[in-house]
Amino acid sequence: MTESTSAAVRGERREQELDRSRYFDDAYFEVPQLFSQALQIHHVRGMDPESILEIGIGNGFTATFLRRAGFPVTTADINSNLEPDVCGSITELPSLLAGRSFDVVVCCEVLEHMPLEQLDENLQVLKALGNRLFITLPTYSRWVGLGGILRLPKRVPSLIDLHVGWPRYDKLVGSPHFWEIGLNRNCSRRSIEKRLRGLYGRVRSGRFAVNPTHMYFIAE
């Protein structure tokens, strides 16, 4: 077993065994994190999905809200402690779902928990599970600035993002992430978009105004 494969196995085991309480600690109650989850819901609803597969259930906030809004949601996760509808790794999902296809596949803050070498294979699996994709990934940058909601008379409130970022030069030591957007040229925003266009054709991306450490990609 190579060092990379061994690290991947350790990472997978960590995610399988992570206690449910981890998704309800103080970090998940911070405003930027809650804002990210709210925008996940906002963007997914904007895709007007007929059916949704959410991979990486986390604290269940996204799936629960969308279900109560009337959208059919199937959840999948590698961690049985989170009680997903389907339990297994990304590569196992096509067989576990018995060939089912979904209108929109949602995969937020998941792919970075696996080696970058597996990204193309993982994206191919996501494409096989549905023709449209919404993913979010962390950014490997430091940010300063201002983000929020702009309200003007007779105008629909809009988000403002006045952040400036610059590269980090430290390493991802002790992090559960194998990579993040901007860690190197193979996982830059442009590189991720290129990978997605090779599968879907049309790709949009952006960062969350109040939490620029999270970037989203919509592929159709």
C-alpha positions as CSV (number, residue, x, y, z in Angstrom):
1,M,0.0,0.0,0.0
2,T,1.4,3.4,-1.0
3,E,1.7,6.3,1.4
4,S,-1.1,8.1,-0.5
5,T,-3.4,5.1,-0.4
6,S,-2.7,4.6,3.3
7,A,-3.5,8.2,4.0
8,A,-6.8,7.9,2.0
9,V,-7.8,4.8,4.0
10,R,-7.0,6.7,7.3
11,G,-9.1,9.6,6.1
12,E,-12.0,7.4,5.1
13,R,-11.9,5.6,8.5
14,R,-11.9,9.0,10.3
15,E,-15.0,10.1,8.5
16,Q,-16.7,6.8,9.1
17,E,-16.1,7.0,12.8
18,L,-16.7,10.7,13.5
19,D,-19.1,11.2,16.3
20,R,-22.4,12.9,15.4
21,S,-21.8,15.6,18.0
22,R,-18.9,16.9,15.9
23,Y,-21.5,18.5,13.6
24,F,-23.1,20.4,16.4
25,D,-20.0,21.9,18.1
26,D,-19.4,25.7,18.5
27,A,-18.0,26.1,15.0
28,Y,-21.4,25.1,13.5
29,F,-23.2,27.8,15.4
30,E,-20.9,30.6,14.1
31,V,-22.7,33.1,11.8
32,P,-20.4,32.5,8.8
33,Q,-21.0,28.7,8.9
34,L,-24.8,29.1,9.3
35,F,-24.7,31.6,6.4
36,S,-22.9,29.0,4.2
37,Q,-25.6,26.5,4.9
38,A,-28.4,29.0,4.3
39,L,-26.8,29.8,0.9
40,Q,-26.5,26.1,0.0
41,I,-30.3,25.9,0.4
42,H,-30.8,29.1,-1.5
43,H,-28.8,28.0,-4.5
44,V,-30.2,24.4,-4.6
45,R,-33.7,25.8,-4.5
46,G,-32.8,28.1,-7.3
47,M,-32.0,25.1,-9.5
48,D,-35.7,24.0,-9.1
49,P,-34.8,20.4,-8.6
50,E,-37.3,17.6,-9.1
51,S,-35.2,15.3,-6.9
52,I,-32.1,15.7,-4.8
53,L,-29.3,13.4,-3.7
54,E,-27.3,15.0,-0.9
55,I,-23.9,13.4,-0.3
56,G,-22.4,14.3,3.0
57,I,-25.4,14.9,5.4
58,G,-23.4,16.6,8.1
59,N,-25.8,18.0,10.7
60,G,-28.8,17.4,8.5
61,F,-29.8,21.1,8.3
62,T,-29.8,21.3,4.5
63,A,-31.7,18.1,3.8
64,T,-34.3,18.7,6.6
65,F,-35.1,22.2,5.4
66,L,-35.4,21.2,1.7
67,R,-37.6,18.2,2.6
68,R,-39.9,20.4,4.7
69,A,-40.1,22.8,1.7
70,G,-41.4,19.9,-0.4
71,F,-38.4,18.7,-2.3
72,P,-37.7,14.9,-2.4
73,V,-34.3,14.5,-0.8
74,T,-32.2,11.3,-0.5
75,T,-29.2,11.5,1.8
76,A,-26.0,9.5,1.6
77,D,-22.9,9.5,3.8
78,I,-20.1,7.2,4.7
79,N,-20.8,7.7,8.4
80,S,-23.7,5.6,9.8
81,N,-23.7,7.7,13.0
82,L,-25.4,10.4,11.0
83,E,-28.3,8.1,9.9
84,P,-28.3,8.8,6.2
85,D,-30.7,7.1,3.9
86,V,-27.8,5.3,2.2
87,C,-24.5,4.6,3.9
88,G,-21.4,4.1,1.8
89,S,-18.5,5.9,0.1
90,I,-19.0,7.9,-3.0
91,T,-17.7,5.1,-5.3
92,E,-20.1,2.7,-3.7
93,L,-23.2,4.8,-4.2
94,P,-24.1,3.8,-7.8
95,S,-24.4,0.2,-6.7
96,L,-26.1,1.0,-3.4
97,L,-28.6,3.2,-5.2
98,A,-29.2,0.5,-7.7
99,G,-28.8,2.8,-10.7
100,R,-31.1,5.5,-9.5
101,S,-30.6,9.0,-11.0
102,F,-31.3,12.3,-9.5
103,D,-32.1,15.7,-11.0
104,V,-29.5,17.5,-8.7
105,V,-26.6,16.0,-6.8
106,V,-25.5,18.1,-3.8
107,C,-22.1,17.6,-2.3
108,C,-20.9,20.2,0.1
109,E,-17.5,20.2,1.9
110,V,-16.9,16.6,1.1
111,L,-14.5,16.1,-1.8
112,E,-11.6,17.7,0.0
113,H,-11.7,14.9,2.6
114,M,-10.3,12.6,-0.1
115,P,-7.0,12.8,-2.0
116,L,-6.9,15.1,-5.0
117,E,-5.8,12.1,-7.1
118,Q,-9.3,10.7,-6.6
119,L,-11.1,13.9,-7.6
120,D,-11.7,13.1,-11.3
121,E,-13.0,9.6,-10.4
122,N,-15.3,11.1,-7.8
123,L,-16.7,13.7,-10.2
124,Q,-17.4,11.0,-12.7
125,V,-19.4,9.1,-10.1
126,L,-21.3,12.3,-9.2
127,K,-22.1,12.8,-12.9
128,A,-23.4,9.3,-13.2
129,L,-25.7,9.9,-10.3
130,G,-27.3,13.0,-11.8
131,N,-27.1,15.5,-14.7
132,R,-26.8,18.6,-12.5
133,L,-24.4,19.2,-9.6
134,F,-24.0,21.7,-6.7
135,I,-20.8,21.4,-4.7
136,T,-19.0,23.6,-2.2
137,L,-15.3,23.5,-1.3
138,P,-13.0,25.3,1.2
139,T,-10.6,27.9,-0.1
140,Y,-6.9,27.9,0.8
141,S,-6.6,31.6,1.4
142,R,-6.7,34.3,4.0
143,W,-9.5,36.8,3.8
144,V,-10.1,40.4,5.0
145,G,-13.0,42.6,4.2
146,L,-16.7,43.0,4.5
147,G,-19.7,40.9,3.4
148,G,-23.4,41.2,4.1
149,I,-26.8,42.3,2.7
150,L,-27.3,45.6,0.9
151,R,-30.7,47.2,1.3
152,L,-31.8,50.1,-0.9
153,P,-35.2,51.7,-1.3
154,K,-37.4,50.0,-3.9
155,R,-34.7,47.4,-4.6
156,V,-34.5,43.7,-3.8
157,P,-31.9,43.2,-1.1
158,S,-28.7,41.9,-2.5
159,L,-25.5,40.4,-1.2
160,I,-22.3,42.4,-1.1
161,D,-18.8,40.8,-1.0
162,L,-15.9,43.2,-0.4
163,H,-13.3,40.7,0.6
164,V,-9.7,40.5,-0.5
165,G,-7.8,37.2,-0.3
166,W,-4.2,36.3,-0.5
167,P,-2.4,32.9,-0.7
168,R,-1.4,31.0,2.4
169,Y,2.0,29.5,2.6
170,D,1.6,27.1,5.5
171,K,0.8,23.5,4.9
172,L,-2.4,21.6,5.7
173,V,-0.8,19.9,8.8
174,G,-3.2,18.3,11.1
175,S,-6.2,19.1,8.9
176,P,-8.7,16.5,7.9
177,H,-8.6,18.1,4.4
178,F,-6.2,16.6,1.8
179,W,-6.5,19.8,-0.3
180,E,-8.4,23.0,-0.7
181,I,-9.2,25.5,-3.5
182,G,-5.9,27.3,-4.3
183,L,-3.5,25.0,-2.5
184,N,-1.8,24.4,-5.8
185,R,-2.5,24.8,-9.5
186,N,-4.1,21.4,-9.8
187,C,-6.8,22.4,-7.4
188,S,-7.2,26.1,-8.4
189,R,-10.7,27.5,-9.1
190,R,-9.9,27.4,-12.8
191,S,-8.7,23.8,-12.6
192,I,-11.9,22.7,-10.8
193,E,-14.1,24.5,-13.4
194,K,-12.1,22.9,-16.2
195,R,-12.7,19.4,-14.7
196,L,-16.4,20.1,-14.3
197,R,-16.8,21.4,-17.9
198,G,-15.3,18.2,-19.2
199,L,-18.3,16.4,-17.7
200,Y,-21.2,18.9,-17.7
201,G,-20.4,21.7,-20.2
202,R,-21.8,24.7,-18.3
203,V,-20.3,25.7,-15.0
204,R,-20.8,28.7,-12.7
205,S,-18.9,29.4,-9.5
206,G,-18.6,32.0,-6.8
207,R,-17.8,32.4,-3.1
208,F,-20.2,33.0,-0.2
209,A,-20.3,36.7,0.6
210,V,-20.3,36.4,4.4
211,N,-18.0,33.3,4.4
212,P,-15.5,33.6,1.5
213,T,-13.7,30.5,2.9
214,H,-16.4,28.5,1.1
215,M,-16.7,28.5,-2.7
216,Y,-19.6,27.0,-4.7
217,F,-19.7,25.4,-8.2
218,I,-22.9,24.8,-10.1
219,A,-22.5,22.4,-13.1
220,E,-25.3,21.6,-15.6
